[in-house]
Amino acid sequence: METKVSAILLAAGRSERMGAPKPLLPLQGRPAVVRCLESLRDSGIAEIVLVVNPEGGDIVTAAKDIPARVAVNERPGSDMAASVRAGLAVVDRDATGVLICLCDHPLVRPETIEAMVSLHARRPDAIIIPAYRGRKGHPTLFPRLILEGLGTHPTLRDIISHHRAKLSLLDVEDDGVILDMDTPEDYRKILERYGP
């Protein structure tokens, strides 16, 4: 079976805890959304879908130099699953796997994504989650057919719970899978560690 992985990068949240749009926060000279897109591009992912909310024009502009299709979650303040559904609606039909990426995890290395895609080629029915020193992280790679179950299961967590037997943890030496930017304190720690 020939496999193909597409990526959905979620950037439609309101960033209420951060107090500023997380995708636009600068990190090593460029916005977080650009760092995420660069990792996906450099990993060899051919199709990237960027999901924004209706006020996400600045995010789309910041990301304009990296090819990505744009989907809009028309329901600001809705849950993550609504953004995934918006992205999934425009993902190529021949994608066998869909990588769900979060804009507040901008330090995931391309090599980690490559390893996940490689495992998908060997186990196309598995839900693949990277783990750093025993801690599960992001992104998560779903078989497309399972992800389309969002119509039945309201959240990604529910899908994972329902398909627990298909879960496959991939050990990686990449702490970017567990470093997120939910709060100003999280962001400050990342800047201290990786530079402004």
C-alpha positions as CSV (number, residue, x, y, z in Angstrom):
1,M,0.0,0.0,0.0
2,E,1.4,3.4,-1.0
3,T,1.1,5.9,1.8
4,K,0.9,9.7,1.7
5,V,0.9,12.0,4.7
6,S,-0.6,15.5,4.7
7,A,-0.3,18.0,7.6
8,I,-2.9,20.2,9.2
9,L,-1.4,23.1,11.2
10,L,-3.8,24.5,13.7
11,A,-3.5,28.3,14.2
12,A,-7.2,29.3,14.8
13,G,-7.2,29.6,18.6
14,R,-7.8,32.8,20.4
15,S,-4.6,32.6,22.5
16,E,-6.5,33.9,25.5
17,R,-4.0,32.6,28.1
18,M,-1.1,34.0,26.2
19,G,-2.7,37.4,25.7
20,A,-1.3,37.7,22.1
21,P,-1.6,35.6,19.0
22,K,0.7,32.6,19.6
23,P,1.3,32.0,15.8
24,L,2.8,35.4,15.5
25,L,5.1,35.3,18.6
26,P,8.7,35.8,17.4
27,L,11.1,32.9,17.9
28,Q,14.7,33.1,16.6
29,G,13.8,35.9,14.3
30,R,10.6,34.7,12.8
31,P,7.0,34.0,13.8
32,A,6.1,30.7,15.5
33,V,3.8,29.8,12.6
34,V,6.7,30.1,10.1
35,R,8.9,27.9,12.3
36,C,6.2,25.2,12.3
37,L,5.7,25.5,8.5
38,E,9.5,25.3,7.9
39,S,9.7,22.1,9.9
40,L,6.9,20.5,7.9
41,R,8.4,21.6,4.6
42,D,11.9,20.5,5.5
43,S,10.6,17.1,6.6
44,G,9.3,16.5,3.1
45,I,5.5,16.9,3.8
46,A,4.0,17.7,0.4
47,E,0.7,19.1,1.5
48,I,0.2,21.5,4.4
49,V,-3.1,23.0,5.4
50,L,-3.0,26.0,7.7
51,V,-6.2,26.5,9.7
52,V,-6.9,30.0,10.9
53,N,-10.0,31.8,12.3
54,P,-11.8,34.6,10.4
55,E,-9.5,37.2,11.9
56,G,-6.4,35.2,10.9
57,G,-5.2,37.4,8.0
58,D,-2.0,38.5,9.8
59,I,-1.1,34.8,10.3
60,V,-1.7,34.0,6.6
61,T,0.4,37.0,5.6
62,A,3.2,35.9,7.9
63,A,3.2,32.5,6.4
64,K,3.0,33.6,2.7
65,D,6.5,32.5,1.7
66,I,5.9,28.8,2.5
67,P,3.4,26.9,0.3
68,A,0.3,26.0,2.3
69,R,-3.4,25.8,1.6
70,V,-5.5,27.9,4.0
71,A,-8.7,26.7,5.6
72,V,-10.8,28.9,7.9
73,N,-12.6,27.7,11.0
74,E,-15.6,30.0,10.8
75,R,-16.5,29.4,14.5
76,P,-14.1,31.5,16.6
77,G,-13.8,30.1,20.1
78,S,-14.8,26.6,19.0
79,D,-12.8,23.5,20.1
80,M,-9.8,22.1,18.3
81,A,-11.9,19.4,16.6
82,A,-13.7,22.1,14.7
83,S,-10.4,23.3,13.3
84,V,-9.4,19.8,12.4
85,R,-12.6,19.3,10.6
86,A,-12.1,22.6,8.7
87,G,-8.6,21.4,7.6
88,L,-9.6,17.9,6.8
89,A,-12.3,19.2,4.4
90,V,-9.5,20.5,2.1
91,V,-6.9,17.8,2.5
92,D,-6.2,15.8,-0.6
93,R,-8.4,12.7,-0.8
94,D,-5.4,10.4,-1.5
95,A,-3.8,11.2,1.9
96,T,-3.6,8.0,3.9
97,G,-2.4,9.8,7.0
98,V,-2.9,13.3,8.5
99,L,-0.4,14.9,10.9
100,I,-2.2,17.2,13.3
101,C,0.2,20.0,14.3
102,L,-0.2,22.7,16.9
103,C,1.2,26.2,16.4
104,D,2.1,26.4,20.1
105,H,4.7,23.6,19.6
106,P,7.0,25.5,17.2
107,L,10.2,23.6,18.1
108,V,9.4,20.1,16.7
109,R,12.3,19.0,14.5
110,P,11.9,17.9,10.8
111,E,13.7,14.7,11.7
112,T,10.9,13.8,14.2
113,I,8.2,14.4,11.5
114,E,10.2,12.3,9.0
115,A,10.4,9.4,11.6
116,M,6.6,9.6,12.1
117,V,6.0,9.5,8.4
118,S,8.3,6.6,8.0
119,L,6.5,4.7,10.8
120,H,3.2,5.5,9.0
121,A,4.5,3.8,5.9
122,R,5.1,0.6,7.9
123,R,2.0,0.9,10.0
124,P,-0.6,2.9,8.1
125,D,-3.4,1.9,10.5
126,A,-1.6,3.2,13.7
127,I,-2.2,6.4,15.5
128,I,1.4,7.7,16.0
129,I,2.3,9.9,19.0
130,P,5.9,11.0,19.6
131,A,7.3,10.6,23.1
132,Y,10.3,12.3,24.7
133,R,11.7,10.5,27.7
134,G,8.4,8.9,28.4
135,R,6.3,12.0,27.9
136,K,3.8,12.0,25.1
137,G,3.8,15.1,22.9
138,H,2.8,16.6,19.6
139,P,2.2,16.4,16.7
140,T,-0.1,13.3,16.3
141,L,-0.3,11.3,13.1
142,F,-3.7,9.8,12.4
143,P,-4.8,7.4,9.7
144,R,-7.2,9.4,7.6
145,L,-10.0,6.9,8.0
146,I,-9.8,7.1,11.8
147,L,-9.6,10.9,11.8
148,E,-12.7,11.1,9.8
149,G,-14.4,9.6,12.9
150,L,-14.5,13.2,14.3
151,G,-18.1,13.2,13.2
152,T,-18.8,10.4,15.7
153,H,-16.2,11.2,18.4
154,P,-16.3,14.9,19.5
155,T,-12.6,15.3,20.3
156,L,-9.2,14.0,19.2
157,R,-8.8,12.6,22.7
158,D,-12.0,10.7,22.3
159,I,-10.7,9.2,19.0
160,I,-7.5,8.2,20.6
161,S,-9.3,6.6,23.5
162,H,-11.7,4.7,21.3
163,H,-8.8,3.4,19.1
164,R,-6.4,2.7,22.0
165,A,-5.3,-0.6,20.5
166,K,-4.0,1.2,17.4
167,L,-1.9,3.7,19.4
168,S,1.9,3.6,18.7
169,L,4.3,5.7,20.7
170,L,7.5,6.7,18.8
171,D,10.4,7.5,21.1
172,V,12.3,10.6,19.9
173,E,15.2,12.6,21.1
174,D,13.4,15.9,20.5
175,D,12.1,17.9,23.4
176,G,10.3,20.1,21.0
177,V,7.4,17.6,21.0
178,I,6.7,18.5,24.7
179,L,7.6,22.2,24.7
180,D,4.5,24.3,24.2
181,M,3.6,28.0,24.4
182,D,0.3,28.2,26.2
183,T,1.2,31.0,28.6
184,P,3.6,33.9,28.8
185,E,5.6,31.9,31.3
186,D,5.9,29.0,28.8
187,Y,7.0,31.5,26.1
188,R,9.6,33.1,28.4
189,K,11.1,29.7,29.2
190,I,11.4,28.8,25.5
191,L,13.1,32.2,24.8
192,E,15.5,31.7,27.7
193,R,16.5,28.3,26.3
194,Y,16.5,28.9,22.6
195,G,17.2,32.6,22.2
196,P,15.0,35.5,21.2
